[in-house]
């Protein structure tokens, strides 16, 4: 049994690592998607990789929930449910829908993503399974209400943007096009912005250290990714809208 002080120390270390990773990713593009490189070692089919690296978080989350000492309350069930909804979409539905036949991802990226999700699944699962029990009154708390609204807004933006991106490519196509419509009018990667907003909302409704750690890691991973995507669009499309920002409308 891990003590709460040991757990808290680990979370703070995890947050510190996220800040270091953020700085590194400002200078190095993670080699997957449009930035894939064969120089990063063996490759794996990207759809299989998406499933493995995203579904593992649910396995570890539920393991620590079911082996923990806490009983599952309605509030905890809702929190776990919305977390699971995101990852069921990301690990199963999204890979089925994307039209990326033949595309690969470096195995090393799969490994790093699995480690990231294993740790986050542990942090949230162990927290809910052993340290935090939410009373029914938490459903009417400002944190839960504001958090669920922000999470839902982020999920809507994320899913809407994914739909637009998936619709750009015909099954036989492998190239990229300029996305338009919805939040793409203002920024290059609203799908990433939506995910950041999701986990901000999750951190608020959870109102605990692991939620904030997850949000910080999401921000540290996706903001540099957004910057590299934005630069890629500008470099590869001479007619790319110059008024679009990278990830924050009108600002950045």
C-alpha positions, 0 to 999 in steps of 0.5 A: 500500500502506497501512502498518500505522502509517497503518492503525492511526492510521485505526482509532483515528480511527474509534473516536474518531468512534464515541464521538462518534456514541454521544453524539449518538445519545443525543439524536437517534433515527435515523429508520428503522423505527418512528422513520421521519420524512419530514422527513429527505428522500427515502425508499426501500423498506426491504427494498431499503435493507437489502440495499444497505446490508448486502451492500456490506460483503461486497463490500468485504471480499472485494475487499480479501481477494482483492487483499491480499498474504496467503494465506488460511489455514483460520483466516482462512477461518473468521473470514470465514465467520462474518462472511459468515454474519451479513451474508448473513442480514442483507442477503438472508434478513432482508429477505425474511422481514420483513413490512413491505410499503410501509415506507420508509427515508430515503435519508440513513440508507441512505447513512450505513449504507453508509459505515459498512459500507464502512469496516468491510469495508475495516478487516477485509478489509485487516487479514486481506488484508495484516497478519494471518495466523493459524496453525492453532494459533489454533483452539485458542487461548483467544481463538478458543474463547471468541470463537466461543462468545460469537459463537454465543451472540449470533447465537442470541439475535439470530436467536431474537429476530428470529423472535419479532418477525417472527412478531408481524405478519401479512402484511397488518398494519403495526402493532406489538405487544408481543413476549413470550417468550425474552429479551423477558421481561427486555429490550425489544430482545434482538435488538440485545443479541444483535448486540452480543454477536456482535461482542464475540465476533468481536472476541475471536476476531479479537484485533485492533484492527479487531475491537474497533473494530467492536464499539465502533461496534456498541455506539455504534449499538445501545445508544442505539437500544435506549434509544429503542425501550424509551422508545417501547414505554413511551409507546405501550403502557400495559400494557407490562411495567414490569419489563423493562429496555432492553438489559441484563437486570435492570440497564439 
